[in-house]
Amino acid sequence: MYILKLFVTGTTPRSLKAIANLRAICQEHLLGRYELQVVDLYQQPELARENKLVAAPTLIKSLPNPIRRVIGDMSDTAEVLAGLDISLRERHVSRTDA
């Protein structure tokens, strides 16, 4: 199970794009194997410091280990998958199981 948190700044176009892109990636490559929480840093600014964020949007994968971070609008699928540490084998399995 992948545990993901996407930190965004309100409903800016960049934030909305990151949310949509990440949801699409998860649906295609991690269907049924992920939990995604979207955190608005305008609503919970203390979480930026607690999570040592330097930019938004930022995606943090807390499980499975190791913890990984991806910064940006999540538009580069290959970069996001690499950032999530998803192997080619896992990508193939998730596509054929869906």
C-alpha positions in Angstrom: 0.0 0.0 0.0 1.3 3.4 -1.0 0.6 6.2 1.6 0.8 9.6 -0.2 0.4 13.2 0.9 0.2 16.0 -1.6 0.9 19.4 -0.1 -0.6 22.3 -2.2 -1.3 26.0 -1.8 -5.0 26.6 -2.1 -6.9 26.2 -5.3 -4.3 27.8 -7.6 -4.0 26.5 -11.1 -0.7 24.8 -10.3 -2.2 23.1 -7.2 -5.3 21.9 -9.2 -3.1 20.6 -12.0 -0.9 18.7 -9.5 -4.0 17.1 -7.8 -5.5 16.1 -11.2 -2.2 14.7 -12.5 -1.4 12.7 -9.4 -4.9 11.2 -9.2 -4.6 10.1 -12.9 -1.2 8.6 -12.3 -2.4 6.8 -9.2 -5.5 5.5 -11.0 -3.4 4.2 -13.9 -0.4 2.8 -12.0 -1.5 2.1 -8.4 -5.2 1.3 -8.6 -6.4 -0.1 -5.3 -2.9 0.1 -3.8 -2.8 3.7 -2.5 -4.2 6.2 -0.1 -3.9 9.9 -1.1 -4.4 12.8 1.3 -4.3 16.3 -0.2 -3.2 19.0 2.3 -3.9 22.7 1.8 -1.0 24.6 3.3 -3.1 27.7 3.5 -5.4 25.9 5.8 -2.7 24.1 7.8 0.5 26.2 7.4 2.2 24.5 10.4 2.5 21.3 8.3 4.9 23.1 6.0 7.4 23.4 8.8 6.7 20.0 10.3 7.3 18.3 7.0 10.3 20.6 6.1 8.7 21.7 2.8 10.6 24.1 0.7 8.1 24.3 -2.2 4.6 23.4 -3.2 3.2 21.3 -4.6 5.2 18.6 -2.9 4.3 14.9 -2.8 5.6 12.8 0.1 5.4 9.0 -0.1 5.7 7.7 3.5 5.0 4.0 2.7 6.4 1.8 1.5 9.9 2.8 2.7 12.0 4.7 1.8 10.3 8.0 2.3 10.4 9.9 -1.0 9.5 13.4 -2.2 8.5 14.8 -5.6 8.2 18.6 -6.1 6.2 20.1 -8.9 2.8 19.8 -10.7 3.2 16.1 -11.3 2.9 16.5 -15.0 5.9 14.3 -15.8 4.6 10.8 -15.2 8.0 9.1 -15.5 9.5 11.5 -12.9 6.6 10.9 -10.5 6.8 7.1 -10.8 10.6 7.3 -10.3 10.0 9.6 -7.3 7.6 7.1 -5.9 10.2 4.4 -6.4 7.8 2.3 -8.5 9.8 -0.3 -10.5 9.0 -1.2 -14.1 7.8 -4.6 -13.0 5.3 -3.0 -10.6 4.1 -0.6 -13.4 3.5 -3.6 -15.7 1.7 -5.6 -13.1 -0.6 -2.7 -12.1 -1.5 -2.1 -15.8 -2.4 -5.7 -16.5 -4.3 -6.2 -13.3 -6.5 -3.1 -13.9 
